[in-house]
Amino acid sequence: MAKKGLDSTFVHYGVRKEDMALIEALCQQYDLDFEWVKEDLLRSYHERRVKNQDIEGKGLEKLIDKALQKIK
């Protein structure tokens, strides 16, 4: 019997656990810091979606710029 309930990865990042593993593999392949992608991009993007904030155009551009500032 499959375990029922919320996937905690989905709750925090808006991404299923299986998909997060794929994102991690892609980060390794392209030499990106997975923790940065997960925390500063995915979590921020998901939080904006939950709050129905702008996640297209300028809103998305600002989110990415803010995340990039953390690695400079």
mmCIF file as gemmi writes it, N, C-alpha and C atoms, coordinates in Angstrom:
data_model
loop_
_atom_site.group_PDB
_atom_site.id
_atom_site.type_symbol
_atom_site.label_atom_id
_atom_site.label_alt_id
_atom_site.label_comp_id
_atom_site.label_asym_id
_atom_site.label_entity_id
_atom_site.label_seq_id
_atom_site.pdbx_PDB_ins_code
_atom_site.Cartn_x
_atom_site.Cartn_y
_atom_site.Cartn_z
_atom_site.occupancy
_atom_site.B_iso_or_equiv
_atom_site.pdbx_formal_charge
_atom_site.auth_seq_id
_atom_site.auth_asym_id
_atom_site.pdbx_PDB_model_num
ATOM 1 N N . MET Axp A 1 ? 0.836 -1.172 0 1 0 ? 1 A 1
ATOM 2 C CA . MET Axp A 1 ? 0 0 0 1 0 ? 1 A 1
ATOM 3 C C . MET Axp A 1 ? 0.886 1.242 0 1 0 ? 1 A 1
ATOM 4 N N . ALA Axp A 2 ? 0.582 2.173 -0.872 1 0 ? 2 A 1
ATOM 5 C CA . ALA Axp A 2 ? 1.368 3.397 -0.989 1 0 ? 2 A 1
ATOM 6 C C . ALA Axp A 2 ? 1.12 4.306 0.211 1 0 ? 2 A 1
ATOM 7 N N . LYS Axp A 3 ? 2.163 4.983 0.591 1 0 ? 3 A 1
ATOM 8 C CA . LYS Axp A 3 ? 2.082 5.924 1.69 1 0 ? 3 A 1
ATOM 9 C C . LYS Axp A 3 ? 1.33 7.167 1.215 1 0 ? 3 A 1
ATOM 10 N N . LYS Axp A 4 ? 0.335 7.578 1.98 1 0 ? 4 A 1
ATOM 11 C CA . LYS Axp A 4 ? -0.454 8.746 1.6 1 0 ? 4 A 1
ATOM 12 C C . LYS Axp A 4 ? -0.028 9.944 2.425 1 0 ? 4 A 1
ATOM 13 N N . GLY Axp A 5 ? -0.263 11.105 1.881 1 0 ? 5 A 1
ATOM 14 C CA . GLY Axp A 5 ? 0.069 12.332 2.582 1 0 ? 5 A 1
ATOM 15 C C . GLY Axp A 5 ? 0.799 13.282 1.659 1 0 ? 5 A 1
ATOM 16 N N . LEU Axp A 6 ? 1.122 14.42 2.197 1 0 ? 6 A 1
ATOM 17 C CA . LEU Axp A 6 ? 1.791 15.441 1.409 1 0 ? 6 A 1
ATOM 18 C C . LEU Axp A 6 ? 3.276 15.153 1.286 1 0 ? 6 A 1
ATOM 19 N N . ASP Axp A 7 ? 3.784 15.362 0.11 1 0 ? 7 A 1
ATOM 20 C CA . ASP Axp A 7 ? 5.217 15.267 -0.154 1 0 ? 7 A 1
ATOM 21 C C . ASP Axp A 7 ? 5.841 16.56 0.373 1 0 ? 7 A 1
ATOM 22 N N . SER Axp A 8 ? 6.679 16.461 1.393 1 0 ? 8 A 1
ATOM 23 C CA . SER Axp A 8 ? 7.237 17.668 2.012 1 0 ? 8 A 1
ATOM 24 C C . SER Axp A 8 ? 8.057 18.488 1.021 1 0 ? 8 A 1
ATOM 25 N N . THR Axp A 9 ? 8.691 17.835 0.081 1 0 ? 9 A 1
ATOM 26 C CA . THR Axp A 9 ? 9.445 18.561 -0.941 1 0 ? 9 A 1
ATOM 27 C C . THR Axp A 9 ? 8.499 19.424 -1.769 1 0 ? 9 A 1
ATOM 28 N N . PHE Axp A 10 ? 7.35 18.878 -2.108 1 0 ? 10 A 1
ATOM 29 C CA . PHE Axp A 10 ? 6.364 19.634 -2.882 1 0 ? 10 A 1
ATOM 30 C C . PHE Axp A 10 ? 5.818 20.803 -2.076 1 0 ? 10 A 1
ATOM 31 N N . VAL Axp A 11 ? 5.58 20.586 -0.799 1 0 ? 11 A 1
ATOM 32 C CA . VAL Axp A 11 ? 5.04 21.642 0.059 1 0 ? 11 A 1
ATOM 33 C C . VAL Axp A 11 ? 5.997 22.831 0.121 1 0 ? 11 A 1
ATOM 34 N N . HIS Axp A 12 ? 7.296 22.573 0.213 1 0 ? 12 A 1
ATOM 35 C CA . HIS Axp A 12 ? 8.278 23.644 0.368 1 0 ? 12 A 1
ATOM 36 C C . HIS Axp A 12 ? 8.732 24.259 -0.946 1 0 ? 12 A 1
ATOM 37 N N . TYR Axp A 13 ? 8.772 23.462 -2.006 1 0 ? 13 A 1
ATOM 38 C CA . TYR Axp A 13 ? 9.366 23.939 -3.258 1 0 ? 13 A 1
ATOM 39 C C . TYR Axp A 13 ? 8.422 23.893 -4.458 1 0 ? 13 A 1
ATOM 40 N N . GLY Axp A 14 ? 7.262 23.284 -4.323 1 0 ? 14 A 1
ATOM 41 C CA . GLY Axp A 14 ? 6.347 23.162 -5.448 1 0 ? 14 A 1
ATOM 42 C C . GLY Axp A 14 ? 6.816 22.159 -6.479 1 0 ? 14 A 1
ATOM 43 N N . VAL Axp A 15 ? 7.713 21.27 -6.07 1 0 ? 15 A 1
ATOM 44 C CA . VAL Axp A 15 ? 8.306 20.268 -6.955 1 0 ? 15 A 1
ATOM 45 C C . VAL Axp A 15 ? 8.246 18.918 -6.249 1 0 ? 15 A 1
ATOM 46 N N . ARG Axp A 16 ? 7.819 17.887 -6.965 1 0 ? 16 A 1
ATOM 47 C CA . ARG Axp A 16 ? 7.783 16.551 -6.363 1 0 ? 16 A 1
ATOM 48 C C . ARG Axp A 16 ? 9.198 16.053 -6.094 1 0 ? 16 A 1
ATOM 49 N N . LYS Axp A 17 ? 9.31 15.169 -5.114 1 0 ? 17 A 1
ATOM 50 C CA . LYS Axp A 17 ? 10.601 14.621 -4.704 1 0 ? 17 A 1
ATOM 51 C C . LYS Axp A 17 ? 11.353 13.995 -5.879 1 0 ? 17 A 1
ATOM 52 N N . GLU Axp A 18 ? 10.636 13.263 -6.732 1 0 ? 18 A 1
ATOM 53 C CA . GLU Axp A 18 ? 11.273 12.61 -7.881 1 0 ? 18 A 1
ATOM 54 C C . GLU Axp A 18 ? 11.836 13.653 -8.849 1 0 ? 18 A 1
ATOM 55 N N . ASP Axp A 19 ? 11.09 14.735 -9.04 1 0 ? 19 A 1
ATOM 56 C CA . ASP Axp A 19 ? 11.551 15.794 -9.939 1 0 ? 19 A 1
ATOM 57 C C . ASP Axp A 19 ? 12.731 16.55 -9.342 1 0 ? 19 A 1
ATOM 58 N N . MET Axp A 20 ? 12.753 16.68 -8.025 1 0 ? 20 A 1
ATOM 59 C CA . MET Axp A 20 ? 13.864 17.355 -7.363 1 0 ? 20 A 1
ATOM 60 C C . MET Axp A 20 ? 15.157 16.58 -7.591 1 0 ? 20 A 1
ATOM 61 N N . ALA Axp A 21 ? 15.072 15.256 -7.628 1 0 ? 21 A 1
ATOM 62 C CA . ALA Axp A 21 ? 16.251 14.435 -7.908 1 0 ? 21 A 1
ATOM 63 C C . ALA Axp A 21 ? 16.769 14.721 -9.318 1 0 ? 21 A 1
ATOM 64 N N . LEU Axp A 22 ? 15.871 14.906 -10.258 1 0 ? 22 A 1
ATOM 65 C CA . LEU Axp A 22 ? 16.264 15.246 -11.627 1 0 ? 22 A 1
ATOM 66 C C . LEU Axp A 22 ? 16.918 16.625 -11.668 1 0 ? 22 A 1
ATOM 67 N N . ILE Axp A 23 ? 16.36 17.579 -10.954 1 0 ? 23 A 1
ATOM 68 C CA . ILE Axp A 23 ? 16.938 18.923 -10.894 1 0 ? 23 A 1
ATOM 69 C C . ILE Axp A 23 ? 18.337 18.863 -10.292 1 0 ? 23 A 1
ATOM 70 N N . GLU Axp A 24 ? 18.511 18.055 -9.261 1 0 ? 24 A 1
ATOM 71 C CA . GLU Axp A 24 ? 19.833 17.91 -8.642 1 0 ? 24 A 1
ATOM 72 C C . GLU Axp A 24 ? 20.832 17.32 -9.631 1 0 ? 24 A 1
ATOM 73 N N . ALA Axp A 25 ? 20.42 16.318 -10.388 1 0 ? 25 A 1
ATOM 74 C CA . ALA Axp A 25 ? 21.303 15.71 -11.395 1 0 ? 25 A 1
ATOM 75 C C . ALA Axp A 25 ? 21.689 16.731 -12.464 1 0 ? 25 A 1
ATOM 76 N N . LEU Axp A 26 ? 20.745 17.541 -12.889 1 0 ? 26 A 1
ATOM 77 C CA . LEU Axp A 26 ? 21.04 18.574 -13.886 1 0 ? 26 A 1
ATOM 78 C C . LEU Axp A 26 ? 21.992 19.627 -13.329 1 0 ? 26 A 1
ATOM 79 N N . CYS Axp A 27 ? 21.829 19.972 -12.066 1 0 ? 27 A 1
ATOM 80 C CA . CYS Axp A 27 ? 22.745 20.921 -11.435 1 0 ? 27 A 1
ATOM 81 C C . CYS Axp A 27 ? 24.165 20.372 -11.43 1 0 ? 27 A 1
ATOM 82 N N . GLN Axp A 28 ? 24.306 19.103 -11.119 1 0 ? 28 A 1
ATOM 83 C CA . GLN Axp A 28 ? 25.63 18.482 -11.131 1 0 ? 28 A 1
ATOM 84 C C . GLN Axp A 28 ? 26.203 18.463 -12.54 1 0 ? 28 A 1
ATOM 85 N N . GLN Axp A 29 ? 25.374 18.122 -13.504 1 0 ? 29 A 1
ATOM 86 C CA . GLN Axp A 29 ? 25.819 18.048 -14.897 1 0 ? 29 A 1
ATOM 87 C C . GLN Axp A 29 ? 26.299 19.409 -15.403 1 0 ? 29 A 1
ATOM 88 N N . TYR Axp A 30 ? 25.616 20.476 -15.009 1 0 ? 30 A 1
ATOM 89 C CA . TYR Axp A 30 ? 25.946 21.812 -15.503 1 0 ? 30 A 1
ATOM 90 C C . TYR Axp A 30 ? 26.702 22.657 -14.479 1 0 ? 30 A 1
ATOM 91 N N . ASP Axp A 31 ? 27.236 21.997 -13.456 1 0 ? 31 A 1
ATOM 92 C CA . ASP Axp A 31 ? 28.074 22.635 -12.446 1 0 ? 31 A 1
ATOM 93 C C . ASP Axp A 31 ? 27.384 23.827 -11.772 1 0 ? 31 A 1
ATOM 94 N N . LEU Axp A 32 ? 26.136 23.615 -11.369 1 0 ? 32 A 1
ATOM 95 C CA . LEU Axp A 32 ? 25.384 24.614 -10.614 1 0 ? 32 A 1
ATOM 96 C C . LEU Axp A 32 ? 25.254 24.146 -9.173 1 0 ? 32 A 1
ATOM 97 N N . ASP Axp A 33 ? 25.254 25.083 -8.254 1 0 ? 33 A 1
ATOM 98 C CA . ASP Axp A 33 ? 25.082 24.763 -6.838 1 0 ? 33 A 1
ATOM 99 C C . ASP Axp A 33 ? 23.617 24.386 -6.59 1 0 ? 33 A 1
ATOM 100 N N . PHE Axp A 34 ? 23.374 23.118 -6.317 1 0 ? 34 A 1
ATOM 101 C CA . PHE Axp A 34 ? 22.008 22.628 -6.133 1 0 ? 34 A 1
ATOM 102 C C . PHE Axp A 34 ? 21.301 23.332 -4.987 1 0 ? 34 A 1
ATOM 103 N N . GLU Axp A 35 ? 21.988 23.57 -3.884 1 0 ? 35 A 1
ATOM 104 C CA . GLU Axp A 35 ? 21.36 24.24 -2.738 1 0 ? 35 A 1
ATOM 105 C C . GLU Axp A 35 ? 20.907 25.644 -3.123 1 0 ? 35 A 1
ATOM 106 N N . TRP Axp A 36 ? 21.712 26.342 -3.917 1 0 ? 36 A 1
ATOM 107 C CA . TRP Axp A 36 ? 21.34 27.676 -4.384 1 0 ? 36 A 1
ATOM 108 C C . TRP Axp A 36 ? 20.095 27.603 -5.266 1 0 ? 36 A 1
ATOM 109 N N . VAL Axp A 37 ? 20.077 26.677 -6.204 1 0 ? 37 A 1
ATOM 110 C CA . VAL Axp A 37 ? 18.919 26.52 -7.09 1 0 ? 37 A 1
ATOM 111 C C . VAL Axp A 37 ? 17.678 26.197 -6.264 1 0 ? 37 A 1
ATOM 112 N N . LYS Axp A 38 ? 17.836 25.265 -5.331 1 0 ? 38 A 1
ATOM 113 C CA . LYS Axp A 38 ? 16.701 24.813 -4.527 1 0 ? 38 A 1
ATOM 114 C C . LYS Axp A 38 ? 16.17 25.922 -3.623 1 0 ? 38 A 1
ATOM 115 N N . GLU Axp A 39 ? 17.05 26.551 -2.872 1 0 ? 39 A 1
ATOM 116 C CA . GLU Axp A 39 ? 16.616 27.533 -1.875 1 0 ? 39 A 1
ATOM 117 C C . GLU Axp A 39 ? 16.326 28.906 -2.47 1 0 ? 39 A 1
ATOM 118 N N . ASP Axp A 40 ? 17.203 29.394 -3.324 1 0 ? 40 A 1
ATOM 119 C CA . ASP Axp A 40 ? 17.071 30.771 -3.791 1 0 ? 40 A 1
ATOM 120 C C . ASP Axp A 40 ? 16.226 30.917 -5.046 1 0 ? 40 A 1
ATOM 121 N N . LEU Axp A 41 ? 16.055 29.868 -5.803 1 0 ? 41 A 1
ATOM 122 C CA . LEU Axp A 41 ? 15.204 29.946 -6.987 1 0 ? 41 A 1
ATOM 123 C C . LEU Axp A 41 ? 13.875 29.236 -6.775 1 0 ? 41 A 1
ATOM 124 N N . LEU Axp A 42 ? 13.938 27.931 -6.513 1 0 ? 42 A 1
ATOM 125 C CA . LEU Axp A 42 ? 12.697 27.158 -6.425 1 0 ? 42 A 1
ATOM 126 C C . LEU Axp A 42 ? 11.814 27.573 -5.25 1 0 ? 42 A 1
ATOM 127 N N . ARG Axp A 43 ? 12.409 27.738 -4.078 1 0 ? 43 A 1
ATOM 128 C CA . ARG Axp A 43 ? 11.609 28.108 -2.901 1 0 ? 43 A 1
ATOM 129 C C . ARG Axp A 43 ? 10.999 29.501 -3.09 1 0 ? 43 A 1
ATOM 130 N N . SER Axp A 44 ? 11.793 30.447 -3.568 1 0 ? 44 A 1
ATOM 131 C CA . SER Axp A 44 ? 11.284 31.804 -3.786 1 0 ? 44 A 1
ATOM 132 C C . SER Axp A 44 ? 10.184 31.82 -4.833 1 0 ? 44 A 1
ATOM 133 N N . TYR Axp A 45 ? 10.385 31.077 -5.907 1 0 ? 45 A 1
ATOM 134 C CA . TYR Axp A 45 ? 9.376 30.992 -6.964 1 0 ? 45 A 1
ATOM 135 C C . TYR Axp A 45 ? 8.077 30.396 -6.416 1 0 ? 45 A 1
ATOM 136 N N . HIS Axp A 46 ? 8.208 29.317 -5.663 1 0 ? 46 A 1
ATOM 137 C CA . HIS Axp A 46 ? 7.035 28.654 -5.091 1 0 ? 46 A 1
ATOM 138 C C . HIS Axp A 46 ? 6.288 29.577 -4.121 1 0 ? 46 A 1
ATOM 139 N N . GLU Axp A 47 ? 7.024 30.3 -3.286 1 0 ? 47 A 1
ATOM 140 C CA . GLU Axp A 47 ? 6.395 31.222 -2.339 1 0 ? 47 A 1
ATOM 141 C C . GLU Axp A 47 ? 5.601 32.295 -3.073 1 0 ? 47 A 1
ATOM 142 N N . ARG Axp A 48 ? 6.147 32.801 -4.173 1 0 ? 48 A 1
ATOM 143 C CA . ARG Axp A 48 ? 5.426 33.806 -4.965 1 0 ? 48 A 1
ATOM 144 C C . ARG Axp A 48 ? 4.163 33.212 -5.58 1 0 ? 48 A 1
ATOM 145 N N . ARG Axp A 49 ? 4.254 31.989 -6.059 1 0 ? 49 A 1
ATOM 146 C CA . ARG Axp A 49 ? 3.077 31.338 -6.645 1 0 ? 49 A 1
ATOM 147 C C . ARG Axp A 49 ? 1.98 31.173 -5.609 1 0 ? 49 A 1
ATOM 148 N N . VAL Axp A 50 ? 2.345 30.733 -4.412 1 0 ? 50 A 1
ATOM 149 C CA . VAL Axp A 50 ? 1.376 30.511 -3.341 1 0 ? 50 A 1
ATOM 150 C C . VAL Axp A 50 ? 0.678 31.823 -2.97 1 0 ? 50 A 1
ATOM 151 N N . LYS Axp A 51 ? 1.426 32.924 -2.988 1 0 ? 51 A 1
ATOM 152 C CA . LYS Axp A 51 ? 0.873 34.235 -2.631 1 0 ? 51 A 1
ATOM 153 C C . LYS Axp A 51 ? 0.227 34.939 -3.826 1 0 ? 51 A 1
ATOM 154 N N . ASN Axp A 52 ? 0.154 34.262 -4.966 1 0 ? 52 A 1
ATOM 155 C CA . ASN Axp A 52 ? -0.41 34.829 -6.199 1 0 ? 52 A 1
ATOM 156 C C . ASN Axp A 52 ? 0.289 36.115 -6.619 1 0 ? 52 A 1
ATOM 157 N N . GLN Axp A 53 ? 1.605 36.174 -6.41 1 0 ? 53 A 1
ATOM 158 C CA . GLN Axp A 53 ? 2.383 37.328 -6.836 1 0 ? 53 A 1
ATOM 159 C C . GLN Axp A 53 ? 2.856 37.12 -8.27 1 0 ? 53 A 1
ATOM 160 N N . ASP Axp A 54 ? 3.329 38.194 -8.88 1 0 ? 54 A 1
ATOM 161 C CA . ASP Axp A 54 ? 3.807 38.149 -10.26 1 0 ? 54 A 1
ATOM 162 C C . ASP Axp A 54 ? 4.969 37.164 -10.393 1 0 ? 54 A 1
ATOM 163 N N . ILE Axp A 55 ? 4.791 36.166 -11.235 1 0 ? 55 A 1
ATOM 164 C CA . ILE Axp A 55 ? 5.853 35.183 -11.481 1 0 ? 55 A 1
ATOM 165 C C . ILE Axp A 55 ? 6.177 35.102 -12.964 1 0 ? 55 A 1
ATOM 166 N N . GLU Axp A 56 ? 5.816 36.145 -13.68 1 0 ? 56 A 1
ATOM 167 C CA . GLU Axp A 56 ? 6.139 36.229 -15.097 1 0 ? 56 A 1
ATOM 168 C C . GLU Axp A 56 ? 6.783 37.58 -15.353 1 0 ? 56 A 1
ATOM 169 N N . GLY Axp A 57 ? 7.477 37.69 -16.411 1 0 ? 57 A 1
ATOM 170 C CA . GLY Axp A 57 ? 8.053 38.97 -16.811 1 0 ? 57 A 1
ATOM 171 C C . GLY Axp A 57 ? 8.955 39.568 -15.762 1 0 ? 57 A 1
ATOM 172 N N . LYS Axp A 58 ? 8.626 40.8 -15.371 1 0 ? 58 A 1
ATOM 173 C CA . LYS Axp A 58 ? 9.464 41.549 -14.426 1 0 ? 58 A 1
ATOM 174 C C . LYS Axp A 58 ? 9.557 40.874 -13.059 1 0 ? 58 A 1
ATOM 175 N N . GLY Axp A 59 ? 8.47 40.275 -12.604 1 0 ? 59 A 1
ATOM 176 C CA . GLY Axp A 59 ? 8.494 39.607 -11.304 1 0 ? 59 A 1
ATOM 177 C C . GLY Axp A 59 ? 9.487 38.461 -11.272 1 0 ? 59 A 1
ATOM 178 N N . LEU Axp A 60 ? 9.502 37.677 -12.327 1 0 ? 60 A 1
ATOM 179 C CA . LEU Axp A 60 ? 10.439 36.56 -12.426 1 0 ? 60 A 1
ATOM 180 C C . LEU Axp A 60 ? 11.865 37.073 -12.585 1 0 ? 60 A 1
ATOM 181 N N . GLU Axp A 61 ? 12.021 38.134 -13.356 1 0 ? 61 A 1
ATOM 182 C CA . GLU Axp A 61 ? 13.343 38.732 -13.551 1 0 ? 61 A 1
ATOM 183 C C . GLU Axp A 61 ? 13.912 39.224 -12.221 1 0 ? 61 A 1
ATOM 184 N N . LYS Axp A 62 ? 13.088 39.862 -11.406 1 0 ? 62 A 1
ATOM 185 C CA . LYS Axp A 62 ? 13.531 40.341 -10.093 1 0 ? 62 A 1
ATOM 186 C C . LYS Axp A 62 ? 13.912 39.18 -9.183 1 0 ? 62 A 1
ATOM 187 N N . LEU Axp A 63 ? 13.136 38.107 -9.218 1 0 ? 63 A 1
ATOM 188 C CA . LEU Axp A 63 ? 13.425 36.928 -8.402 1 0 ? 63 A 1
ATOM 189 C C . LEU Axp A 63 ? 14.797 36.354 -8.771 1 0 ? 63 A 1
ATOM 190 N N . ILE Axp A 64 ? 15.067 36.241 -10.06 1 0 ? 64 A 1
ATOM 191 C CA . ILE Axp A 64 ? 16.352 35.702 -10.522 1 0 ? 64 A 1
ATOM 192 C C . ILE Axp A 64 ? 17.489 36.651 -10.171 1 0 ? 64 A 1
ATOM 193 N N . ASP Axp A 65 ? 17.294 37.947 -10.372 1 0 ? 65 A 1
ATOM 194 C CA . ASP Axp A 65 ? 18.33 38.927 -10.019 1 0 ? 65 A 1
ATOM 195 C C . ASP Axp A 65 ? 18.677 38.853 -8.538 1 0 ? 65 A 1
ATOM 196 N N . LYS Axp A 66 ? 17.66 38.748 -7.701 1 0 ? 66 A 1
ATOM 197 C CA . LYS Axp A 66 ? 17.884 38.657 -6.251 1 0 ? 66 A 1
ATOM 198 C C . LYS Axp A 66 ? 18.68 37.395 -5.91 1 0 ? 66 A 1
ATOM 199 N N . ALA Axp A 67 ? 18.348 36.285 -6.545 1 0 ? 67 A 1
ATOM 200 C CA . ALA Axp A 67 ? 19.07 35.032 -6.299 1 0 ? 67 A 1
ATOM 201 C C . ALA Axp A 67 ? 20.513 35.143 -6.776 1 0 ? 67 A 1
ATOM 202 N N . LEU Axp A 68 ? 20.725 35.78 -7.916 1 0 ? 68 A 1
ATOM 203 C CA . LEU Axp A 68 ? 22.081 35.936 -8.451 1 0 ? 68 A 1
ATOM 204 C C . LEU Axp A 68 ? 22.946 36.807 -7.547 1 0 ? 68 A 1
ATOM 205 N N . GLN Axp A 69 ? 22.352 37.785 -6.885 1 0 ? 69 A 1
ATOM 206 C CA . GLN Axp A 69 ? 23.101 38.646 -5.973 1 0 ? 69 A 1
ATOM 207 C C . GLN Axp A 69 ? 23.708 37.846 -4.824 1 0 ? 69 A 1
ATOM 208 N N . LYS Axp A 70 ? 23.083 36.753 -4.467 1 0 ? 70 A 1
ATOM 209 C CA . LYS Axp A 70 ? 23.573 35.936 -3.353 1 0 ? 70 A 1
ATOM 210 C C . LYS Axp A 70 ? 24.817 35.133 -3.71 1 0 ? 70 A 1
ATOM 211 N N . ILE Axp A 71 ? 25.103 34.977 -5.006 1 0 ? 71 A 1
ATOM 212 C CA . ILE Axp A 71 ? 26.283 34.188 -5.379 1 0 ? 71 A 1
ATOM 213 C C . ILE Axp A 71 ? 27.423 35.055 -5.885 1 0 ? 71 A 1
ATOM 214 N N . LYS Axp A 72 ? 27.225 36.343 -5.955 1 0 ? 72 A 1
ATOM 215 C CA . LYS Axp A 72 ? 28.288 37.248 -6.434 1 0 ? 72 A 1
ATOM 216 C C . LYS Axp A 72 ? 29.235 37.602 -5.333 1 0 ? 72 A 1
